[in-house]
């Protein structure tokens, strides 16, 4: 039973971690937390579940979904983020504008698609069929999701040390200082939104077979991703993935040990407890490691 | 050579400020290729505002800035950097969490020839500041003030700019380190670099500079050769004040 909890925790935790990594990508050049992230992921899942894209070979379908969600995210940057930041880079108007964009997406999805949740099959040769190895039960698709989440974080680590990643860190540290070195924060912001949007699309594609794809799935992912962000530390991709796993395991344990249906309560209680003990989340540990 | 060629920077009628608050009023000056041009004046005289307007961080309310004959008024800072004018702001403004090596690489951000010249330029900067070569993997925030200033200058030199705007390079540094920084600025001039130097250490700045201007309440109070400015007794008493007297005493 413990093994089942760990498997479920790691798999769903990987999704929460990926949501939070998406927050990080968009936050870096803008200091904005994108409240539309959950609905962007929902769009990704629904494109797989309810449009002809889902019928394409999986690799092509995933690429199409990532491209479409990336473009929607860039549109969000154009209408809901950059105009607000142009007025004042310290204002918090983006809270309302990204939330408004989120509601627009949810509303549009509600009109386009039925609110009947639909199942999406995992891509061949992966399946949801549960295997048992040494007493641990898991499916090949579950393994793939965890591996992909780790690979995404590892890839972003590499990107972080590239020239582009260095420039992004410079913009995050001192926007005007970066401009004086010839770095255009607006251009980097656009690239970050494209990348973060593509990741949201990928997260939706990955989530579709695990969760039922539905037009209402966005809010739960947003909030759990936000919990992973708070616990893992904003800006720290490894931290938020680990935090996603921790919260995923706690949630799975809650479903088993408390009553089923109360797992969200257990998850958020655990998040509050962790933040009470470590106000900076797990991140304090990471910072000490760096210095 | 025409006057246009000789005047690398031509600022005319430049007024600017923060929001609705005007700080500098109708400032005129020109800087010739290869000169060190000092901008001196007391606290709040508008020196930093002047530099920030030239480098594009602030938009002028009126007037113009020309760089090598091109009108760069109202350009974005990143475009002005690409055009060969680099502004090292007060306090260095290095990036927390970036190493020395990463700072130097960023110095070539968007430079068209960066792949070809990166190694050679890095070597040249390390020749100029050997301490940077020893601390390539150190984070900027753990460097000493002097090392940070050298990194800021080294980063700017990666791009081989035509003009360097240096805002208070001496701030927070020990006197012996200041001497070293000023010696480097002096050496850069022999490589054909043009420098606009903002300094509170008026005596030292004027000793280094070819020409300069005195800013007071956002207006040009006096302008001319550095030697004339340093000698002007009225200026010394009225505007350069204790700082100049103090610098003089140190020299003697």
Interface residues (C-beta under 8 A of the other chain):
Chain A: X163 X166 X167 X169 X170 X173 X174 X176 X177 X178 X179 X180 X181 X182 X183 X184
Chain B: X55 X56 X57 X76 X77 X78 X81 X82 X86 X87 X88 X89 X93 X94 X95 X96 X97 X98 X102 X105 X106 X107 X109 X110 X111 X155 X159
